[in-house]
Amino acid sequence: MGPYLNVIEILVTILLITLILLQSRSAGLGSVFGQANTIARTRRGAERVIFQITIAVTVIFCVLSLLSVRFA
């Protein structure tokens, strides 16, 4: 079960990286140097769906990681 679990974990990792890169952020380098963006905005539409899928895939990744350690 170990090799199959590792392959699934790699595929979930690639999916998670892709989802994180798809999320657009308006924060530039100004936020790194202490300039705060005071405009609050909410996620709507596709951005919200991508955000929720990212959370779900992160939970799946954590469970797979724990299972991988358990069966190693």
C-alpha positions as CSV (number, residue, x, y, z in Angstrom):
1,M,0.0,0.0,0.0
2,G,3.0,2.3,0.6
3,P,4.0,3.0,-3.1
4,Y,0.4,3.6,-4.1
5,L,-0.1,6.0,-1.2
6,N,3.1,7.9,-2.2
7,V,1.9,8.2,-5.9
8,I,-1.5,9.5,-4.7
9,E,0.2,12.0,-2.4
10,I,2.4,13.3,-5.2
11,L,-0.7,13.8,-7.4
12,V,-2.5,15.6,-4.6
13,T,0.6,17.8,-4.0
14,I,0.7,18.8,-7.7
15,L,-3.0,19.6,-7.5
16,L,-2.6,21.7,-4.4
17,I,0.3,23.6,-5.9
18,T,-1.8,24.3,-9.0
19,L,-4.7,25.5,-6.9
20,I,-2.6,27.8,-4.8
21,L,-1.0,29.3,-7.9
22,L,-4.5,29.9,-9.4
23,Q,-5.5,32.1,-6.5
24,S,-5.0,35.7,-7.4
25,R,-3.9,38.1,-4.7
26,S,-3.9,41.9,-4.9
27,A,-1.1,42.1,-2.3
28,G,2.2,43.2,-3.9
29,L,5.6,43.9,-2.4
30,G,4.1,46.8,-0.4
31,S,2.6,44.4,2.1
32,V,6.0,42.8,2.7
33,F,7.5,46.1,3.7
34,G,4.7,47.0,6.1
35,Q,2.2,48.9,4.0
36,A,-1.2,47.6,4.8
37,N,-4.0,47.3,2.2
38,T,-7.0,48.8,3.9
39,I,-9.6,47.7,1.3
40,A,-11.5,44.7,2.5
41,R,-12.9,42.4,-0.2
42,T,-14.8,39.2,-0.2
43,R,-14.3,36.2,-2.5
44,R,-17.1,35.6,-5.0
45,G,-17.7,33.3,-7.9
46,A,-14.9,31.2,-9.2
47,E,-12.4,32.6,-6.7
48,R,-14.5,31.4,-3.8
49,V,-14.9,27.9,-5.3
50,I,-11.1,27.6,-5.9
51,F,-10.5,28.8,-2.3
52,Q,-12.9,26.1,-0.9
53,I,-11.4,23.4,-3.1
54,T,-7.9,24.4,-1.9
55,I,-9.0,23.9,1.7
56,A,-10.5,20.5,0.9
57,V,-7.4,19.4,-1.0
58,T,-5.2,20.6,1.9
59,V,-7.1,18.5,4.3
60,I,-6.8,15.5,2.0
61,F,-3.1,16.1,1.7
62,C,-2.7,16.2,5.5
63,V,-4.6,12.9,5.9
64,L,-2.5,11.3,3.2
65,S,0.7,12.5,4.9
66,L,-0.4,11.0,8.2
67,L,-1.4,7.7,6.5
68,S,1.9,7.6,4.7
69,V,3.8,8.0,8.0
70,R,1.6,5.4,9.7
71,F,2.2,2.8,7.0
72,A,5.9,3.5,6.5
